């Protein structure tokens, strides 16, 4: 429900991130992160439950939320780099290296 409302807000407001000021860009990317994260969480949870029915709902939701947040960080981060005109191979490589290190730190705990 939240994912649907956040995605619907993009179409209602009609924001173009290339023509916004800093505060509006921040709001745009926060709403984009929330919409994509909730949509991916629902999708990953559905896939996880269908493929592995032995897993509990809370454990499946935790894993799906972590994977959805990581995937959303990738998508929104690359889109942010594109909007700021700093998207190139080196920034992508550094960004992925940082996200891999964050995932490894989370798994180590």
Buried (B, 14 or more C-beta within 10 A) or exposed (E): EEBEEBBEBEEEEEBEBEEBEEEBBEEBBEBBBBBBBBBBBBBBBEEBBEEEEEEEEEEBBEBBBBBBBBBBBBBBBBBBBEBEEEBEEEBBEEBEEEBEEEBEEEEEE
